[in-house]
Amino acid sequence: MILWAYDIRDFQLSGGPGWTVSDRFEVMAKTAKNSLESETASKTTAPEKGTSVTDPIRLRLQALLADRFHLKLHSEIKLFSSYALVVGKNGSKLREDDAPVRGG
C-alpha cells in the first residue's frame, strides 16, 4: 500500500520496522461518495499536467496510512552503483543464436 500510495518502486523504499515487509493487513475504509466522485470528475474533465484520476485516491491513502499506522516519511537522494552496456570501439561482438528453441 505504501508503494502505491506514494507512487514509488520497491527499491525506492528503505528503512522502517521489519513487519512492514512481512505482516499483512486488511484495511477497511470509506469515503464520502459525492466527495470522491466530484474530485475524480474534475480531474477527468480537465486534468492538469502531471496529474491523474488516481491522485485524490493516493492522497487519501497517504492520510489513512499516517492516521492508522502513524506512518511518517521523508525523501532523500541516494547514489547507487550501476552498469552501462555499451558497444566497444571495434563494434558489437554479439551474434544471433542459431540453436533451435526448446520447450514451449
Helices and strands as residue ranges (DSSP letters): H 2-6, G 10-12, H 19-22, H 33-45, H 55-69
